Amino acid sequence: MLTSAQIRAARALLRWEQKDLVRASKVSLPTIKRLEVKTGPLGAHDVTVDAIIRAFDAAGVEFIAAESGKGAGVRFKTDQDAPEDS
């Protein structure tokens, strides 16, 4: 389940401002702002959450679910510092 902290962390990882997420997800700025200040699970419509997840996925970020006593988080889908193979 996606949380507001994960959205903020994913934006920070990409160095995105809220307007960048708005552009990538097509979710309105007021909605992004509202979701980011909420604590815990988002409680948003599925289409809104899916749009946000797809935007971050397209930018190379994935969400990590909480499990085994470890918290939820975000990370790059691939090693962003690794040189590309020629």
mmCIF file as gemmi writes it, N, C-alpha and C atoms, coordinates in Angstrom:
data_model
loop_
_atom_site.group_PDB
_atom_site.id
_atom_site.type_symbol
_atom_site.label_atom_id
_atom_site.label_alt_id
_atom_site.label_comp_id
_atom_site.label_asym_id
_atom_site.label_entity_id
_atom_site.label_seq_id
_atom_site.pdbx_PDB_ins_code
_atom_site.Cartn_x
_atom_site.Cartn_y
_atom_site.Cartn_z
_atom_site.occupancy
_atom_site.B_iso_or_equiv
_atom_site.pdbx_formal_charge
_atom_site.auth_seq_id
_atom_site.auth_asym_id
_atom_site.pdbx_PDB_model_num
ATOM 1 N N . MET Axp A 1 ? 0.843 -1.177 0 1 0 ? 1 A 1
ATOM 2 C CA . MET Axp A 1 ? 0 0 0 1 0 ? 1 A 1
ATOM 3 C C . MET Axp A 1 ? 0.893 1.247 0 1 0 ? 1 A 1
ATOM 4 N N . LEU Axp A 2 ? 0.663 2.117 -0.929 1 0 ? 2 A 1
ATOM 5 C CA . LEU Axp A 2 ? 1.454 3.335 -1.09 1 0 ? 2 A 1
ATOM 6 C C . LEU Axp A 2 ? 1.147 4.342 0.017 1 0 ? 2 A 1
ATOM 7 N N . THR Axp A 3 ? 2.192 4.999 0.521 1 0 ? 3 A 1
ATOM 8 C CA . THR Axp A 3 ? 2.018 6.007 1.568 1 0 ? 3 A 1
ATOM 9 C C . THR Axp A 3 ? 2.499 7.371 1.079 1 0 ? 3 A 1
ATOM 10 N N . SER Axp A 4 ? 2.096 8.397 1.796 1 0 ? 4 A 1
ATOM 11 C CA . SER Axp A 4 ? 2.532 9.75 1.452 1 0 ? 4 A 1
ATOM 12 C C . SER Axp A 4 ? 4.046 9.881 1.593 1 0 ? 4 A 1
ATOM 13 N N . ALA Axp A 5 ? 4.62 9.222 2.592 1 0 ? 5 A 1
ATOM 14 C CA . ALA Axp A 5 ? 6.072 9.277 2.784 1 0 ? 5 A 1
ATOM 15 C C . ALA Axp A 5 ? 6.8 8.676 1.587 1 0 ? 5 A 1
ATOM 16 N N . GLN Axp A 6 ? 6.244 7.627 1.002 1 0 ? 6 A 1
ATOM 17 C CA . GLN Axp A 6 ? 6.871 7.029 -0.177 1 0 ? 6 A 1
ATOM 18 C C . GLN Axp A 6 ? 6.811 7.971 -1.374 1 0 ? 6 A 1
ATOM 19 N N . ILE Axp A 7 ? 5.717 8.685 -1.532 1 0 ? 7 A 1
ATOM 20 C CA . ILE Axp A 7 ? 5.621 9.641 -2.637 1 0 ? 7 A 1
ATOM 21 C C . ILE Axp A 7 ? 6.67 10.735 -2.465 1 0 ? 7 A 1
ATOM 22 N N . ARG Axp A 8 ? 6.772 11.275 -1.264 1 0 ? 8 A 1
ATOM 23 C CA . ARG Axp A 8 ? 7.771 12.321 -1.009 1 0 ? 8 A 1
ATOM 24 C C . ARG Axp A 8 ? 9.185 11.783 -1.22 1 0 ? 8 A 1
ATOM 25 N N . ALA Axp A 9 ? 9.441 10.563 -0.777 1 0 ? 9 A 1
ATOM 26 C CA . ALA Axp A 9 ? 10.769 9.967 -0.934 1 0 ? 9 A 1
ATOM 27 C C . ALA Axp A 9 ? 11.09 9.72 -2.406 1 0 ? 9 A 1
ATOM 28 N N . ALA Axp A 10 ? 10.111 9.261 -3.164 1 0 ? 10 A 1
ATOM 29 C CA . ALA Axp A 10 ? 10.325 9.014 -4.59 1 0 ? 10 A 1
ATOM 30 C C . ALA Axp A 10 ? 10.614 10.319 -5.325 1 0 ? 10 A 1
ATOM 31 N N . ARG Axp A 11 ? 9.893 11.373 -4.964 1 0 ? 11 A 1
ATOM 32 C CA . ARG Axp A 11 ? 10.174 12.673 -5.583 1 0 ? 11 A 1
ATOM 33 C C . ARG Axp A 11 ? 11.574 13.143 -5.239 1 0 ? 11 A 1
ATOM 34 N N . ALA Axp A 12 ? 11.976 12.949 -3.993 1 0 ? 12 A 1
ATOM 35 C CA . ALA Axp A 12 ? 13.316 13.37 -3.564 1 0 ? 12 A 1
ATOM 36 C C . ALA Axp A 12 ? 14.387 12.585 -4.311 1 0 ? 12 A 1
ATOM 37 N N . LEU Axp A 13 ? 14.163 11.296 -4.498 1 0 ? 13 A 1
ATOM 38 C CA . LEU Axp A 13 ? 15.121 10.456 -5.209 1 0 ? 13 A 1
ATOM 39 C C . LEU Axp A 13 ? 15.35 10.968 -6.631 1 0 ? 13 A 1
ATOM 40 N N . LEU Axp A 14 ? 14.279 11.426 -7.254 1 0 ? 14 A 1
ATOM 41 C CA . LEU Axp A 14 ? 14.354 11.94 -8.627 1 0 ? 14 A 1
ATOM 42 C C . LEU Axp A 14 ? 14.661 13.435 -8.693 1 0 ? 14 A 1
ATOM 43 N N . ARG Axp A 15 ? 14.702 14.075 -7.532 1 0 ? 15 A 1
ATOM 44 C CA . ARG Axp A 15 ? 14.853 15.535 -7.452 1 0 ? 15 A 1
ATOM 45 C C . ARG Axp A 15 ? 13.706 16.242 -8.179 1 0 ? 15 A 1
ATOM 46 N N . TRP Axp A 16 ? 12.523 15.672 -8.041 1 0 ? 16 A 1
ATOM 47 C CA . TRP Axp A 16 ? 11.32 16.235 -8.637 1 0 ? 16 A 1
ATOM 48 C C . TRP Axp A 16 ? 10.633 17.166 -7.651 1 0 ? 16 A 1
ATOM 49 N N . GLU Axp A 17 ? 10.062 18.22 -8.171 1 0 ? 17 A 1
ATOM 50 C CA . GLU Axp A 17 ? 9.154 19.054 -7.397 1 0 ? 17 A 1
ATOM 51 C C . GLU Axp A 17 ? 7.751 18.487 -7.615 1 0 ? 17 A 1
ATOM 52 N N . GLN Axp A 18 ? 6.801 18.963 -6.851 1 0 ? 18 A 1
ATOM 53 C CA . GLN Axp A 18 ? 5.43 18.473 -7.013 1 0 ? 18 A 1
ATOM 54 C C . GLN Axp A 18 ? 4.931 18.686 -8.433 1 0 ? 18 A 1
ATOM 55 N N . LYS Axp A 19 ? 5.303 19.801 -9.042 1 0 ? 19 A 1
ATOM 56 C CA . LYS Axp A 19 ? 4.841 20.086 -10.41 1 0 ? 19 A 1
ATOM 57 C C . LYS Axp A 19 ? 5.371 19.061 -11.409 1 0 ? 19 A 1
ATOM 58 N N . ASP Axp A 20 ? 6.55 18.486 -11.137 1 0 ? 20 A 1
ATOM 59 C CA . ASP Axp A 20 ? 7.085 17.448 -12.017 1 0 ? 20 A 1
ATOM 60 C C . ASP Axp A 20 ? 6.232 16.18 -11.934 1 0 ? 20 A 1
ATOM 61 N N . LEU Axp A 21 ? 5.807 15.848 -10.73 1 0 ? 21 A 1
ATOM 62 C CA . LEU Axp A 21 ? 4.928 14.686 -10.557 1 0 ? 21 A 1
ATOM 63 C C . LEU Axp A 21 ? 3.569 14.943 -11.192 1 0 ? 21 A 1
ATOM 64 N N . VAL Axp A 22 ? 3.078 16.157 -11.084 1 0 ? 22 A 1
ATOM 65 C CA . VAL Axp A 22 ? 1.813 16.525 -11.731 1 0 ? 22 A 1
ATOM 66 C C . VAL Axp A 22 ? 1.913 16.287 -13.234 1 0 ? 22 A 1
ATOM 67 N N . ARG Axp A 23 ? 2.992 16.766 -13.824 1 0 ? 23 A 1
ATOM 68 C CA . ARG Axp A 23 ? 3.195 16.62 -15.263 1 0 ? 23 A 1
ATOM 69 C C . ARG Axp A 23 ? 3.296 15.15 -15.668 1 0 ? 23 A 1
ATOM 70 N N . ALA Axp A 24 ? 4.036 14.366 -14.898 1 0 ? 24 A 1
ATOM 71 C CA . ALA Axp A 24 ? 4.266 12.964 -15.245 1 0 ? 24 A 1
ATOM 72 C C . ALA Axp A 24 ? 3.043 12.081 -15 1 0 ? 24 A 1
ATOM 73 N N . SER Axp A 25 ? 2.269 12.406 -13.979 1 0 ? 25 A 1
ATOM 74 C CA . SER Axp A 25 ? 1.149 11.536 -13.596 1 0 ? 25 A 1
ATOM 75 C C . SER Axp A 25 ? -0.208 12.007 -14.11 1 0 ? 25 A 1
ATOM 76 N N . LYS Axp A 26 ? -0.296 13.281 -14.489 1 0 ? 26 A 1
ATOM 77 C CA . LYS Axp A 26 ? -1.573 13.895 -14.891 1 0 ? 26 A 1
ATOM 78 C C . LYS Axp A 26 ? -2.562 13.956 -13.721 1 0 ? 26 A 1
ATOM 79 N N . VAL Axp A 27 ? -2.026 13.926 -12.494 1 0 ? 27 A 1
ATOM 80 C CA . VAL Axp A 27 ? -2.836 14.106 -11.284 1 0 ? 27 A 1
ATOM 81 C C . VAL Axp A 27 ? -2.696 15.572 -10.888 1 0 ? 27 A 1
ATOM 82 N N . SER Axp A 28 ? -3.779 16.198 -10.469 1 0 ? 28 A 1
ATOM 83 C CA . SER Axp A 28 ? -3.751 17.636 -10.185 1 0 ? 28 A 1
ATOM 84 C C . SER Axp A 28 ? -2.839 17.983 -9.01 1 0 ? 28 A 1
ATOM 85 N N . LEU Axp A 29 ? -2.322 19.206 -9.03 1 0 ? 29 A 1
ATOM 86 C CA . LEU Axp A 29 ? -1.455 19.68 -7.955 1 0 ? 29 A 1
ATOM 87 C C . LEU Axp A 29 ? -2.165 19.672 -6.6 1 0 ? 29 A 1
ATOM 88 N N . PRO Axp A 30 ? -3.412 20.134 -6.51 1 0 ? 30 A 1
ATOM 89 C CA . PRO Axp A 30 ? -4.082 20.064 -5.205 1 0 ? 30 A 1
ATOM 90 C C . PRO Axp A 30 ? -4.188 18.629 -4.664 1 0 ? 30 A 1
ATOM 91 N N . THR Axp A 31 ? -4.4 17.671 -5.562 1 0 ? 31 A 1
ATOM 92 C CA . THR Axp A 31 ? -4.481 16.273 -5.127 1 0 ? 31 A 1
ATOM 93 C C . THR Axp A 31 ? -3.13 15.779 -4.639 1 0 ? 31 A 1
ATOM 94 N N . ILE Axp A 32 ? -2.067 16.084 -5.37 1 0 ? 32 A 1
ATOM 95 C CA . ILE Axp A 32 ? -0.716 15.683 -4.945 1 0 ? 32 A 1
ATOM 96 C C . ILE Axp A 32 ? -0.409 16.289 -3.581 1 0 ? 32 A 1
ATOM 97 N N . LYS Axp A 33 ? -0.692 17.567 -3.419 1 0 ? 33 A 1
ATOM 98 C CA . LYS Axp A 33 ? -0.435 18.23 -2.13 1 0 ? 33 A 1
ATOM 99 C C . LYS Axp A 33 ? -1.217 17.567 -1.004 1 0 ? 33 A 1
ATOM 100 N N . ARG Axp A 34 ? -2.477 17.269 -1.252 1 0 ? 34 A 1
ATOM 101 C CA . ARG Axp A 34 ? -3.322 16.639 -0.234 1 0 ? 34 A 1
ATOM 102 C C . ARG Axp A 34 ? -2.791 15.258 0.137 1 0 ? 34 A 1
ATOM 103 N N . LEU Axp A 35 ? -2.392 14.49 -0.857 1 0 ? 35 A 1
ATOM 104 C CA . LEU Axp A 35 ? -1.897 13.139 -0.591 1 0 ? 35 A 1
ATOM 105 C C . LEU Axp A 35 ? -0.57 13.155 0.156 1 0 ? 35 A 1
ATOM 106 N N . GLU Axp A 36 ? 0.263 14.13 -0.134 1 0 ? 36 A 1
ATOM 107 C CA . GLU Axp A 36 ? 1.585 14.167 0.498 1 0 ? 36 A 1
ATOM 108 C C . GLU Axp A 36 ? 1.549 14.589 1.966 1 0 ? 36 A 1
ATOM 109 N N . VAL Axp A 37 ? 0.523 15.267 2.398 1 0 ? 37 A 1
ATOM 110 C CA . VAL Axp A 37 ? 0.464 15.665 3.81 1 0 ? 37 A 1
ATOM 111 C C . VAL Axp A 37 ? -0.292 14.652 4.661 1 0 ? 37 A 1
ATOM 112 N N . LYS Axp A 38 ? -0.98 13.744 4.018 1 0 ? 38 A 1
ATOM 113 C CA . LYS Axp A 38 ? -1.734 12.714 4.736 1 0 ? 38 A 1
ATOM 114 C C . LYS Axp A 38 ? -0.76 11.726 5.376 1 0 ? 38 A 1
ATOM 115 N N . THR Axp A 39 ? -1.078 11.263 6.566 1 0 ? 39 A 1
ATOM 116 C CA . THR Axp A 39 ? -0.242 10.241 7.195 1 0 ? 39 A 1
ATOM 117 C C . THR Axp A 39 ? -0.828 8.864 6.924 1 0 ? 39 A 1
ATOM 118 N N . GLY Axp A 40 ? 0.047 7.886 6.793 1 0 ? 40 A 1
ATOM 119 C CA . GLY Axp A 40 ? -0.404 6.519 6.56 1 0 ? 40 A 1
ATOM 120 C C . GLY Axp A 40 ? -0.799 6.275 5.122 1 0 ? 40 A 1
ATOM 121 N N . PRO Axp A 41 ? -1.619 5.234 4.912 1 0 ? 41 A 1
ATOM 122 C CA . PRO Axp A 41 ? -2.059 4.904 3.552 1 0 ? 41 A 1
ATOM 123 C C . PRO Axp A 41 ? -2.79 6.077 2.914 1 0 ? 41 A 1
ATOM 124 N N . LEU Axp A 42 ? -2.678 6.162 1.603 1 0 ? 42 A 1
ATOM 125 C CA . LEU Axp A 42 ? -3.213 7.324 0.898 1 0 ? 42 A 1
ATOM 126 C C . LEU Axp A 42 ? -4.724 7.457 0.96 1 0 ? 42 A 1
ATOM 127 N N . GLY Axp A 43 ? -5.444 6.377 0.793 1 0 ? 43 A 1
ATOM 128 C CA . GLY Axp A 43 ? -6.894 6.48 0.783 1 0 ? 43 A 1
ATOM 129 C C . GLY Axp A 43 ? -7.424 7.22 -0.43 1 0 ? 43 A 1
ATOM 130 N N . ALA Axp A 44 ? -6.676 7.202 -1.523 1 0 ? 44 A 1
ATOM 131 C CA . ALA Axp A 44 ? -7.089 7.877 -2.755 1 0 ? 44 A 1
ATOM 132 C C . ALA Axp A 44 ? -7.761 6.87 -3.687 1 0 ? 44 A 1
ATOM 133 N N . HIS Axp A 45 ? -8.392 7.382 -4.722 1 0 ? 45 A 1
ATOM 134 C CA . HIS Axp A 45 ? -8.99 6.513 -5.734 1 0 ? 45 A 1
ATOM 135 C C . HIS Axp A 45 ? -7.901 5.669 -6.388 1 0 ? 45 A 1
ATOM 136 N N . ASP Axp A 46 ? -8.254 4.452 -6.759 1 0 ? 46 A 1
ATOM 137 C CA . ASP Axp A 46 ? -7.292 3.542 -7.384 1 0 ? 46 A 1
ATOM 138 C C . ASP Axp A 46 ? -6.662 4.141 -8.637 1 0 ? 46 A 1
ATOM 139 N N . VAL Axp A 47 ? -7.461 4.845 -9.449 1 0 ? 47 A 1
ATOM 140 C CA . VAL Axp A 47 ? -6.913 5.417 -10.684 1 0 ? 47 A 1
ATOM 141 C C . VAL Axp A 47 ? -5.859 6.477 -10.376 1 0 ? 47 A 1
ATOM 142 N N . THR Axp A 48 ? -6.044 7.211 -9.294 1 0 ? 48 A 1
ATOM 143 C CA . THR Axp A 48 ? -5.073 8.237 -8.896 1 0 ? 48 A 1
ATOM 144 C C . THR Axp A 48 ? -3.777 7.591 -8.437 1 0 ? 48 A 1
ATOM 145 N N . VAL Axp A 49 ? -3.886 6.592 -7.573 1 0 ? 49 A 1
ATOM 146 C CA . VAL Axp A 49 ? -2.698 5.889 -7.078 1 0 ? 49 A 1
ATOM 147 C C . VAL Axp A 49 ? -1.971 5.213 -8.234 1 0 ? 49 A 1
ATOM 148 N N . ASP Axp A 50 ? -2.719 4.581 -9.134 1 0 ? 50 A 1
ATOM 149 C CA . ASP Axp A 50 ? -2.105 3.921 -10.291 1 0 ? 50 A 1
ATOM 150 C C . ASP Axp A 50 ? -1.358 4.917 -11.166 1 0 ? 50 A 1
ATOM 151 N N . ALA Axp A 51 ? -1.92 6.096 -11.373 1 0 ? 51 A 1
ATOM 152 C CA . ALA Axp A 51 ? -1.264 7.12 -12.195 1 0 ? 51 A 1
ATOM 153 C C . ALA Axp A 51 ? 0.049 7.566 -11.563 1 0 ? 51 A 1
ATOM 154 N N . ILE Axp A 52 ? 0.065 7.708 -10.254 1 0 ? 52 A 1
ATOM 155 C CA . ILE Axp A 52 ? 1.284 8.111 -9.547 1 0 ? 52 A 1
ATOM 156 C C . ILE Axp A 52 ? 2.336 7.007 -9.636 1 0 ? 52 A 1
ATOM 157 N N . ILE Axp A 53 ? 1.919 5.773 -9.403 1 0 ? 53 A 1
ATOM 158 C CA . ILE Axp A 53 ? 2.856 4.644 -9.482 1 0 ? 53 A 1
ATOM 159 C C . ILE Axp A 53 ? 3.427 4.523 -10.891 1 0 ? 53 A 1
ATOM 160 N N . ARG Axp A 54 ? 2.581 4.649 -11.909 1 0 ? 54 A 1
ATOM 161 C CA . ARG Axp A 54 ? 3.054 4.557 -13.304 1 0 ? 54 A 1
ATOM 162 C C . ARG Axp A 54 ? 4.051 5.66 -13.629 1 0 ? 54 A 1
ATOM 163 N N . ALA Axp A 55 ? 3.812 6.864 -13.132 1 0 ? 55 A 1
ATOM 164 C CA . ALA Axp A 55 ? 4.726 7.984 -13.394 1 0 ? 55 A 1
ATOM 165 C C . ALA Axp A 55 ? 6.103 7.701 -12.808 1 0 ? 55 A 1
ATOM 166 N N . PHE Axp A 56 ? 6.138 7.23 -11.575 1 0 ? 56 A 1
ATOM 167 C CA . PHE Axp A 56 ? 7.426 6.914 -10.963 1 0 ? 56 A 1
ATOM 168 C C . PHE Axp A 56 ? 8.074 5.706 -11.63 1 0 ? 56 A 1
ATOM 169 N N . ASP Axp A 57 ? 7.271 4.719 -12.011 1 0 ? 57 A 1
ATOM 170 C CA . ASP Axp A 57 ? 7.802 3.544 -12.697 1 0 ? 57 A 1
ATOM 171 C C . ASP Axp A 57 ? 8.473 3.952 -14.01 1 0 ? 57 A 1
ATOM 172 N N . ALA Axp A 58 ? 7.828 4.829 -14.762 1 0 ? 58 A 1
ATOM 173 C CA . ALA Axp A 58 ? 8.392 5.304 -16.029 1 0 ? 58 A 1
ATOM 174 C C . ALA Axp A 58 ? 9.685 6.083 -15.813 1 0 ? 58 A 1
ATOM 175 N N . ALA Axp A 59 ? 9.819 6.695 -14.639 1 0 ? 59 A 1
ATOM 176 C CA . ALA Axp A 59 ? 11.029 7.459 -14.308 1 0 ? 59 A 1
ATOM 177 C C . ALA Axp A 59 ? 12.108 6.574 -13.688 1 0 ? 59 A 1
ATOM 178 N N . GLY Axp A 60 ? 11.802 5.283 -13.522 1 0 ? 60 A 1
ATOM 179 C CA . GLY Axp A 60 ? 12.81 4.35 -13.022 1 0 ? 60 A 1
ATOM 180 C C . GLY Axp A 60 ? 12.813 4.126 -11.525 1 0 ? 60 A 1
ATOM 181 N N . VAL Axp A 61 ? 11.719 4.467 -10.859 1 0 ? 61 A 1
ATOM 182 C CA . VAL Axp A 61 ? 11.633 4.298 -9.405 1 0 ? 61 A 1
ATOM 183 C C . VAL Axp A 61 ? 10.577 3.248 -9.087 1 0 ? 61 A 1
ATOM 184 N N . GLU Axp A 62 ? 10.891 2.387 -8.118 1 0 ? 62 A 1
ATOM 185 C CA . GLU Axp A 62 ? 9.917 1.399 -7.678 1 0 ? 62 A 1
ATOM 186 C C . GLU Axp A 62 ? 9.675 1.536 -6.182 1 0 ? 62 A 1
ATOM 187 N N . PHE Axp A 63 ? 8.51 1.101 -5.764 1 0 ? 63 A 1
ATOM 188 C CA . PHE Axp A 63 ? 8.124 1.162 -4.362 1 0 ? 63 A 1
ATOM 189 C C . PHE Axp A 63 ? 8.375 -0.191 -3.716 1 0 ? 63 A 1
ATOM 190 N N . ILE Axp A 64 ? 8.865 -0.156 -2.477 1 0 ? 64 A 1
ATOM 191 C CA . ILE Axp A 64 ? 9.168 -1.367 -1.726 1 0 ? 64 A 1
ATOM 192 C C . ILE Axp A 64 ? 8.14 -1.475 -0.603 1 0 ? 64 A 1
ATOM 193 N N . ALA Axp A 65 ? 7.465 -2.61 -0.541 1 0 ? 65 A 1
ATOM 194 C CA . ALA Axp A 65 ? 6.459 -2.824 0.499 1 0 ? 65 A 1
ATOM 195 C C . ALA Axp A 65 ? 7.127 -3.113 1.837 1 0 ? 65 A 1
ATOM 196 N N . ALA Axp A 66 ? 6.448 -2.756 2.906 1 0 ? 66 A 1
ATOM 197 C CA . ALA Axp A 66 ? 6.933 -3.08 4.252 1 0 ? 66 A 1
ATOM 198 C C . ALA Axp A 66 ? 6.767 -4.581 4.472 1 0 ? 66 A 1
ATOM 199 N N . GLU Axp A 67 ? 7.798 -5.198 5.047 1 0 ? 67 A 1
ATOM 200 C CA . GLU Axp A 67 ? 7.704 -6.629 5.348 1 0 ? 67 A 1
ATOM 201 C C . GLU Axp A 67 ? 8.756 -7.026 6.375 1 0 ? 67 A 1
ATOM 202 N N . SER Axp A 68 ? 8.48 -8.064 7.104 1 0 ? 68 A 1
ATOM 203 C CA . SER Axp A 68 ? 9.399 -8.622 8.102 1 0 ? 68 A 1
ATOM 204 C C . SER Axp A 68 ? 9.918 -7.562 9.07 1 0 ? 68 A 1
ATOM 205 N N . GLY Axp A 69 ? 9.06 -6.669 9.482 1 0 ? 69 A 1
ATOM 206 C CA . GLY Axp A 69 ? 9.458 -5.647 10.44 1 0 ? 69 A 1
ATOM 207 C C . GLY Axp A 69 ? 10.235 -4.487 9.853 1 0 ? 69 A 1
ATOM 208 N N . LYS Axp A 70 ? 10.432 -4.489 8.543 1 0 ? 70 A 1
ATOM 209 C CA . LYS Axp A 70 ? 11.139 -3.396 7.871 1 0 ? 70 A 1
ATOM 210 C C . LYS Axp A 70 ? 10.115 -2.491 7.199 1 0 ? 70 A 1
ATOM 211 N N . GLY Axp A 71 ? 10.399 -1.209 7.209 1 0 ? 71 A 1
ATOM 212 C CA . GLY Axp A 71 ? 9.464 -0.237 6.665 1 0 ? 71 A 1
ATOM 213 C C . GLY Axp A 71 ? 9.43 -0.202 5.151 1 0 ? 71 A 1
ATOM 214 N N . ALA Axp A 72 ? 8.385 0.404 4.636 1 0 ? 72 A 1
ATOM 215 C CA . ALA Axp A 72 ? 8.233 0.604 3.201 1 0 ? 72 A 1
ATOM 216 C C . ALA Axp A 72 ? 9.239 1.639 2.728 1 0 ? 72 A 1
ATOM 217 N N . GLY Axp A 73 ? 9.544 1.616 1.435 1 0 ? 73 A 1
ATOM 218 C CA . GLY Axp A 73 ? 10.495 2.579 0.906 1 0 ? 73 A 1
ATOM 219 C C . GLY Axp A 73 ? 10.403 2.702 -0.594 1 0 ? 73 A 1
ATOM 220 N N . VAL Axp A 74 ? 11.43 3.314 -1.169 1 0 ? 74 A 1
ATOM 221 C CA . VAL Axp A 74 ? 11.538 3.482 -2.616 1 0 ? 74 A 1
ATOM 222 C C . VAL Axp A 74 ? 12.982 3.251 -3.022 1 0 ? 74 A 1
ATOM 223 N N . ARG Axp A 75 ? 13.18 2.902 -4.278 1 0 ? 75 A 1
ATOM 224 C CA . ARG Axp A 75 ? 14.534 2.743 -4.808 1 0 ? 75 A 1
ATOM 225 C C . ARG Axp A 75 ? 14.481 2.832 -6.332 1 0 ? 75 A 1
ATOM 226 N N . PHE Axp A 76 ? 15.657 3.062 -6.915 1 0 ? 76 A 1
ATOM 227 C CA . PHE Axp A 76 ? 15.75 3.001 -8.367 1 0 ? 76 A 1
ATOM 228 C C . PHE Axp A 76 ? 15.576 1.551 -8.798 1 0 ? 76 A 1
ATOM 229 N N . LYS Axp A 77 ? 14.933 1.332 -9.941 1 0 ? 77 A 1
ATOM 230 C CA . LYS Axp A 77 ? 14.727 -0.026 -10.443 1 0 ? 77 A 1
ATOM 231 C C . LYS Axp A 77 ? 16.033 -0.651 -10.899 1 0 ? 77 A 1
ATOM 232 N N . THR Axp A 78 ? 16.973 0.183 -11.318 1 0 ? 78 A 1
ATOM 233 C CA . THR Axp A 78 ? 18.288 -0.297 -11.738 1 0 ? 78 A 1
ATOM 234 C C . THR Axp A 78 ? 19.346 0.545 -11.059 1 0 ? 78 A 1
ATOM 235 N N . ASP Axp A 79 ? 20.57 0.069 -11.076 1 0 ? 79 A 1
ATOM 236 C CA . ASP Axp A 79 ? 21.672 0.815 -10.477 1 0 ? 79 A 1
ATOM 237 C C . ASP Axp A 79 ? 21.942 2.042 -11.334 1 0 ? 79 A 1
ATOM 238 N N . GLN Axp A 80 ? 21.557 3.185 -10.843 1 0 ? 80 A 1
ATOM 239 C CA . GLN Axp A 80 ? 21.675 4.429 -11.605 1 0 ? 80 A 1
ATOM 240 C C . GLN Axp A 80 ? 23.113 4.906 -11.761 1 0 ? 80 A 1
ATOM 241 N N . ASP Axp A 81 ? 24.021 4.394 -10.928 1 0 ? 81 A 1
ATOM 242 C CA . ASP Axp A 81 ? 25.413 4.82 -11.002 1 0 ? 81 A 1
ATOM 243 C C . ASP Axp A 81 ? 26.264 3.918 -11.881 1 0 ? 81 A 1
ATOM 244 N N . ALA Axp A 82 ? 25.72 2.789 -12.281 1 0 ? 82 A 1
ATOM 245 C CA . ALA Axp A 82 ? 26.494 1.843 -13.084 1 0 ? 82 A 1
ATOM 246 C C . ALA Axp A 82 ? 26.639 2.363 -14.508 1 0 ? 82 A 1
ATOM 247 N N . PRO Axp A 83 ? 27.844 2.245 -15.093 1 0 ? 83 A 1
ATOM 248 C CA . PRO Axp A 83 ? 28.01 2.669 -16.489 1 0 ? 83 A 1
ATOM 249 C C . PRO Axp A 83 ? 27.231 1.746 -17.411 1 0 ? 83 A 1
ATOM 250 N N . GLU Axp A 84 ? 26.708 2.323 -18.474 1 0 ? 84 A 1
ATOM 251 C CA . GLU Axp A 84 ? 25.961 1.518 -19.434 1 0 ? 84 A 1
ATOM 252 C C . GLU Axp A 84 ? 26.919 0.694 -20.271 1 0 ? 84 A 1
ATOM 253 N N . ASP Axp A 85 ? 26.486 -0.521 -20.627 1 0 ? 85 A 1
ATOM 254 C CA . ASP Axp A 85 ? 27.29 -1.374 -21.51 1 0 ? 85 A 1
ATOM 255 C C . ASP Axp A 85 ? 27.216 -0.838 -22.928 1 0 ? 85 A 1
ATOM 256 N N . SER Axp A 86 ? 28.301 -0.92 -23.642 1 0 ? 86 A 1
ATOM 257 C CA . SER Axp A 86 ? 28.32 -0.423 -25.024 1 0 ? 86 A 1
ATOM 258 C C . SER Axp A 86 ? 27.991 -1.519 -25.993 1 0 ? 86 A 1
